[in-house]
């Protein structure tokens, strides 16, 4: 036994055994410590799908247009769970399509998606794996823009001019095949309520094919200014006073005049064409003498609006004697008279009673200069005016605008501006009132012919 223990080889073998036991013991303790800390030498393998990853496309953007590449793809990653979590949270990898080869040809082609900047210990699968793309020559062309709007929103009676745009043309860039499909370039003015006034706004420009499908192109500028002028036809007519009621005993109506004597009506052309005047009822039954009052104007049903809501009325009267016998008639005795006798008396009264005075206004009567010398020119500051005729209703009804002539005598005027009295030629049996009794006339010398 001593022989073996004193042997060098024996000691070497024992030392090696002890070292092996020590190594195994230490490794066992380290593995135990790792497990107690949740560590493992073999990583846990897992998969994770990341949706809607943006796709980048590399190509010559100045000269080419590429279509058909989806905006996003789904990427499934496989590897250690810790690496997957980091990749999902950071998203520091890229999915791309490479069409940067300058020798690339035009037309349709199938391209695969590639991924970069991904941890090399992760395996990626892209869905879809490839895309059908179209490569076309990039073309820029100028097109006129047509503005449009919903004309059914125009309120009744209103009209709109053709809308105008600024700028009138835009530059459209896209694939040559797409540019060739453009049939319309529209700028639609968005209006959300009834149209009764001029509209100014911005409108987005769209390029459409012949079936009005929107085309995928770039438009510069993307929006334009649109102006839509909205108006309503108008017509100026005279305001004609109409007597209602019966004047009190002893009161005679000499004249009724209106100020202003014209009103502007707004509505459709068809409606305005049927209106020649606006009647203003004036009740004279409570008039005791000269009276000034303000009355409401009644808007015709077919008219949208009027420039005035009220007008001033001037009534001029005179006192008349009441027949004494008529004033002293006993009502009881009057009832006893035969009906035929009463009617005869009524006729006599009607015959002797003066007819009521009414007025009629004519607008835009032409003023004509007369007596002008051959070597002079005459220019009126205003060559039209209005005139109001006063007389019995039957006489006024027969008078038309053509029966009235207004002139100014310029035969004795020198060069310069003069106020000249108007001369009125109107039918007999009526009196008249003018807006202005004079007209401003400028006399100039004609240039001598050479």
C-alpha positions in Angstrom: 0.0 0.0 0.0 2.8 2.3 0.9 4.3 1.4 -2.5 1.2 2.9 -4.3 0.9 6.0 -2.1 4.5 6.8 -2.6 4.2 6.5 -6.4 4.2 9.7 -8.4 1.5 8.5 -10.8 -0.8 7.6 -7.9 -0.5 11.2 -6.6 -1.2 12.5 -10.1 -4.3 10.4 -10.5 -5.7 11.5 -7.2 -5.0 15.1 -7.9 -6.8 14.9 -11.3 -9.8 13.2 -9.7 -10.1 15.9 -7.0 -9.8 18.6 -9.7 -12.6 16.9 -11.7 -14.8 16.7 -8.7 -14.2 20.3 -7.9 -15.0 21.4 -11.5 -18.2 19.4 -11.5 -19.2 20.8 -8.1 -18.6 24.4 -9.1 -20.5 24.0 -12.4 -23.4 22.4 -10.6 -23.6 25.3 -8.2 -23.4 27.9 -11.1 -26.3 26.2 -12.9 -28.3 26.1 -9.7 -27.6 29.8 -9.2 -28.7 30.6 -12.8 -31.9 28.7 -12.4 -32.7 30.4 -9.2 -32.2 33.7 -11.0 -34.4 32.7 -13.9 -31.4 32.3 -16.3 -30.9 29.6 -18.8 -28.1 28.8 -21.1 -30.6 27.8 -23.8 -32.7 30.9 -24.9 -36.5 30.5 -25.3 -37.5 30.7 -29.0 -40.8 32.5 -29.9 -42.5 34.2 -32.8 -44.1 37.7 -33.1 -46.1 39.3 -35.9 -45.8 43.0 -36.4 -48.6 44.5 -38.5 -48.7 47.5 -40.8 -44.9 48.0 -41.3 -44.3 50.8 -43.8 -42.8 50.0 -47.1 -40.1 52.2 -48.6 -39.5 52.2 -52.4 -36.2 53.2 -53.8 -36.2 54.4 -57.4 -35.4 57.4 -59.6 -38.2 59.8 -58.5 -37.2 62.6 -60.9 -37.8 60.5 -64.0 -40.0 57.5 -63.0 -43.4 56.8 -61.4 -43.9 53.5 -59.6 -47.4 52.2 -58.7 -48.7 49.0 -57.2 -46.5 48.9 -54.1 -48.6 48.5 -50.9 -48.1 51.1 -48.3 -47.6 48.5 -45.5 -46.9 44.8 -45.0 -47.0 42.4 -42.0 -43.7 41.0 -40.7 -43.4 37.8 -38.6 -40.2 37.5 -36.6 -38.8 34.3 -35.0 -36.1 34.2 -32.4 -35.3 34.8 -28.8 -38.2 36.3 -26.9 -36.1 39.1 -25.5 -34.9 40.1 -29.0 -38.5 39.9 -30.4 -39.8 42.2 -27.7 -37.0 44.7 -28.5 -37.6 44.6 -32.2 -41.4 45.0 -31.8 -41.0 48.0 -29.5 -38.2 49.7 -31.4 -39.3 48.9 -35.0 -35.8 49.9 -36.0 -35.8 47.7 -39.1 -37.0 48.6 -42.6 -39.0 46.8 -45.3 -38.2 48.1 -48.8 -38.5 47.5 -52.5 -35.4 48.3 -54.5 -36.0 49.6 -58.0 -33.0 51.9 -58.1 -31.2 50.1 -61.0 -30.8 52.8 -63.7 -31.2 50.1 -66.3 -34.6 49.2 -65.2 -37.2 48.9 -68.0 -40.7 50.4 -68.1 -43.8 48.2 -67.6 -45.1 45.6 -65.2 -42.8 43.5 -63.0 -42.9 41.3 -59.9 -40.6 42.5 -57.0 -39.9 40.9 -53.6 -39.8 42.7 -50.3 -36.5 43.0 -48.5 -35.7 43.8 -44.9 -32.7 45.7 -43.4 -31.4 46.7 -40.0 -32.8 43.6 -38.4 -30.9 41.7 -35.7 -29.1 38.8 -37.4 -30.3 36.4 -34.8 -33.9 36.9 -35.8 -35.6 35.3 -38.8 -38.2 37.4 -40.7 -41.1 36.4 -42.9 -42.9 39.2 -44.9 -46.6 39.0 -45.9 -47.1 39.4 -48.8 -43.8 38.2 -50.1 -43.8 40.1 -53.3 -45.8 42.8 -55.2 -46.9 43.4 -58.8 -45.7 46.9 -59.7 -45.8 49.2 -62.7 -42.9 51.4 -63.7 -43.7 54.4 -66.0 -42.0 57.4 -67.3 -42.7 60.5 -65.1 -44.6 63.2 -67.0 -45.7 66.7 -66.1 -48.4 68.5 -68.1 -50.4 71.7 -67.7 -54.2 71.5 -67.7 -57.0 74.2 -67.4 -59.1 74.0 -64.3 -62.9 74.1 -64.5 -64.8 75.3 -61.4 -68.1 73.8 -60.5 -70.8 74.1 -57.8 -74.2 72.7 -56.9 -76.5 75.2 -58.7 -79.6 73.6 -57.1 -78.6 75.5 -54.0 -79.4 78.9 -55.7 -82.3 80.5 -53.9 -85.4 81.3 -55.9 -85.0 84.4 -58.2 -81.2 84.5 -57.9 -78.8 83.9 -60.7 -75.0 83.1 -60.8 -72.3 83.9 -63.3 -69.9 81.3 -64.5 -67.5 80.7 -61.6 -63.9 81.9 -62.1 -60.7 80.3 -60.8 -57.2 81.6 -60.0 -54.8 80.3 -61.2 -56.6 79.1 -64.3 -54.2 76.2 -64.9 -52.4 73.6 -62.8 -49.4 71.3 -63.4 -50.2 67.6 -63.1 -47.4 65.0 -62.6 -47.8 61.3 -62.9 -47.2 58.2 -64.9 -47.5 58.8 -68.7 -50.3 56.3 -69.0 -52.3 58.0 -66.2 -51.7 61.5 -67.6 -53.1 60.3 -70.9 -56.3 59.2 -69.1 -57.1 62.7 -67.8 -60.4 64.0 -69.2 -61.4 66.6 -66.6 -59.7 68.8 -64.1 -62.3 70.0 -61.6 -62.3 72.3 -58.6 -65.5 71.8 -56.7 -66.7 74.8 -54.5 -68.2 73.3 -51.4 -71.4 75.1 -50.4 -73.5 74.0 -47.5 -76.5 76.4 -47.6 -78.7 78.3 -50.0 -76.9 80.7 -52.3 -78.1 84.3 -52.1 -74.8 86.2 -52.2 -71.4 86.1 -53.9 -69.1 83.4 -52.7 -65.3 83.4 -52.6 -63.4 80.3 -51.4 -60.8 77.6 -51.9 -61.4 74.4 -53.8 -59.4 71.2 -54.0 -58.4 70.3 -57.6 -59.1 66.7 -58.8 -58.0 65.0 -62.0 -60.7 62.7 -63.4 -60.9 60.2 -66.3 -63.8 60.1 -68.7 -65.9 58.0 -66.2 -65.2 60.6 -63.5 -62.9 58.3 -61.6 -60.3 60.1 -59.6 -56.7 59.5 -60.8 -53.6 59.0 -58.7 -51.5 62.0 -59.7 -49.7 65.0 -58.1 -51.3 68.4 -58.7 -49.6 71.7 -58.2 -51.1 73.8 -56.8 -53.4 71.3 -55.0 -56.1 74.0 -54.5 -57.3 77.1 -56.3 -59.3 80.2 -55.4 -62.8 80.1 -56.8 -65.2 83.1 -57.1 -68.9 82.7 -57.8 -70.8 86.0 -58.4 -74.5 85.6 -57.3 -77.0 88.3 -58.0 -80.7 88.8 -58.4 -82.5 90.6 -61.3 -84.0 94.0 -60.4 -86.4 96.4 -61.9 -87.3 100.0 -60.8 -91.0 100.8 -61.0 -93.2 103.7 -59.9 -95.1 103.9 -56.7 -98.7 104.8 -57.6 -101.0 106.1 -54.8 -104.5 104.7 -54.9 -107.3 106.4 -53.0 -109.5 104.3 -50.8 -112.5 105.4 -48.8 -114.6 108.6 -49.2 -113.4 112.1 -48.3 -115.2 113.8 -45.4 -117.9 116.4 -46.2 -116.4 119.7 -47.0 -113.0 118.2 -47.9 -111.7 117.9 -51.4 -108.5 116.0 -52.3 -106.4 118.2 -54.6 -103.4 116.0 -54.9 -101.6 112.9 -53.5 -97.8 112.6 -54.0 -95.4 109.9 -52.9 -91.7 110.3 -51.9 -89.8 108.5 -53.1 -92.0 107.8 -56.1 -90.0 104.7 -57.2 -89.0 101.4 -55.7 -86.6 98.7 -56.9 -88.0 95.2 -57.0 -85.8 92.1 -56.9 -86.9 88.7 -58.2 -86.8 86.4 -61.3 -86.9 88.1 -64.7 -90.2 86.4 -65.4 -91.9 87.8 -62.3 -90.5 91.3 -62.8 -91.7 91.4 -66.4 -95.3 91.2 -65.2 -95.0 94.2 -62.8 -95.2 97.8 -64.1 -96.0 99.6 -60.8 -96.5 99.1 -57.1 -99.9 100.4 -55.8 -100.0 102.2 -52.5 -103.5 102.4 -51.0 -104.2 105.7 -49.3 -107.3 105.9 -47.1 -108.7 109.4 -47.4 -111.8 108.9 -45.2 -110.2 110.4 -42.1 -108.4 113.3 -43.8 -109.4 116.7 -42.3 -106.9 118.8 -44.2 -103.4 118.8 -45.6 -101.7 115.7 -44.3 -98.2 114.1 -44.4 -97.9 110.4 -43.5 -95.7 107.3 -43.9 -97.3 104.1 -45.2 -96.1 100.6 -45.6 -95.4 99.3 -49.1 -96.9 95.8 -49.9 -94.4 93.5 -51.6 -95.9 91.7 -54.6 -96.0 87.9 -54.0 -93.7 87.0 -56.9 -91.0 89.4 -55.7 -88.2 88.3 -53.4 -87.5 91.7 -51.9 -87.9 95.5 -52.3 -85.5 98.4 -51.8 -88.0 100.2 -49.7 -90.4 99.1 -47.0 -92.2 102.4 -46.5 -92.9 105.6 -48.5 -94.0 109.1 -47.4 -97.3 110.4 -48.7 -98.2 114.0 -49.0 -102.0 114.8 -49.3 -103.1 118.3 -50.3 -106.8 119.3 -49.8 -109.2 122.2 -50.0 -112.4 123.2 -48.3 -115.6 123.1 -50.3 -119.1 124.3 -49.4 -121.7 121.7 -48.7 -125.1 122.2 -50.3 -127.4 123.7 -47.7 -130.5 121.7 -48.8 -128.4 118.5 -48.8 -127.1 119.3 -45.4 -130.6 119.9 -43.9 -132.3 116.8 -45.3 -134.3 114.9 -42.7 -133.3 111.3 -42.8 -136.8 110.2 -42.0 -138.2 112.2 -44.9 -135.5 110.9 -47.1 -136.6 107.3 -46.4 -140.2 108.2 -47.4 -139.2 109.4 -50.9 -139.8 107.0 -53.7 -136.8 104.9 -54.7 -136.8 106.4 -58.2 -136.6 109.9 -56.8 -133.8 109.0 -54.5 -131.8 107.6 -57.4 -132.4 110.7 -59.5 -131.1 112.8 -56.7 -128.1 110.6 -56.2 -127.3 111.0 -59.9 -127.5 114.7 -59.6 -125.2 114.6 -56.6 -122.8 112.3 -58.4 -122.8 114.6 -61.4 -122.1 117.8 -59.5 -119.6 116.2 -57.1 -116.0 117.0 -58.3 -114.0 114.0 -59.3 -111.2 112.9 -57.1 -107.7 113.8 -58.1 -105.2 111.0 -58.6 -101.6 110.8 -59.5 -99.5 108.8 -61.9 -95.7 108.7 -62.0 -93.5 107.9 -65.1 -89.9 107.1 -64.6 -86.9 107.5 -66.9 -88.4 110.2 -69.1 -85.8 111.2 -71.7 -84.6 114.8 -71.6 -83.8 116.2 -75.1 -81.7 119.3 -75.7 -83.1 121.5 -78.5 -81.8 124.5 -80.3 -78.2 123.3 -80.4 -75.8 125.1 -82.7 -74.0 123.2 -85.4 -70.5 123.9 -83.9 -71.5 123.0 -80.4 -72.1 119.8 -78.4 -74.4 119.6 -75.4 -74.0 117.0 -72.7 -76.6 116.5 -69.9 -75.3 115.5 -66.4 -78.5 113.3 -66.2 -80.5 112.8 -69.4 -83.6 111.1 -67.7 -85.9 112.1 -64.9 -89.3 111.2 -63.4 -92.5 113.2 -63.6 -95.8 112.8 -61.6 -99.0 113.7 -63.3 -102.0 114.9 -61.3 -105.6 114.7 -62.7 -108.8 112.7 -62.8 -108.5 109.0 -62.9 -110.1 108.6 -66.4 -107.7 111.2 -67.9 -104.6 109.6 -66.3 -105.5 106.1 -67.6 -105.3 107.3 -71.2 -101.8 108.8 -70.8 -98.7 106.8 -71.7 -95.0 107.6 -71.4 -94.9 108.5 -75.1 -97.4 111.4 -74.5 -94.8 113.3 -72.4 -91.9 115.3 -73.8 -89.1 116.9 -71.7 -86.8 119.4 -73.4 -84.1 121.9 -72.5 -83.5 125.0 -74.7 -79.7 125.4 -75.3 -79.9 127.8 -78.2 -78.6 130.8 -76.3 -76.0 129.0 -74.2 -72.2 129.7 -74.4 -69.4 127.2 -73.6 -69.5 125.9 -70.0 -72.0 124.3 -67.6 -75.5 125.8 -67.1 -78.6 124.9 -65.1 -81.4 125.1 -67.6 -85.2 124.9 -66.8 -87.0 121.9 -68.1 -89.9 122.4 -70.5 -92.7 120.0 -70.1 -95.1 119.1 -72.9 -97.9 116.9 -71.4 -101.6 116.3 -72.3 -104.2 118.8 -71.4 -106.3 118.4 -68.3 -103.4 117.4 -66.0 -100.9 119.1 -63.9 -97.4 117.8 -63.2 -94.6 117.7 -60.7 -90.9 117.1 -61.6 -88.2 115.6 -59.4 -86.0 118.5 -60.5 -87.2 121.6 -62.5 -83.7 122.2 -64.0 -81.1 120.1 -65.7 -77.3 120.6 -65.8 -76.1 121.0 -69.3 -72.4 121.3 -70.4 -71.8 123.1 -73.7 -68.5 122.4 -75.6 -67.2 123.6 -78.9 -66.8 121.0 -81.6 -63.3 120.3 -82.9 -62.7 121.9 -86.3 -62.3 119.4 -89.1 -59.0 119.6 -90.9 
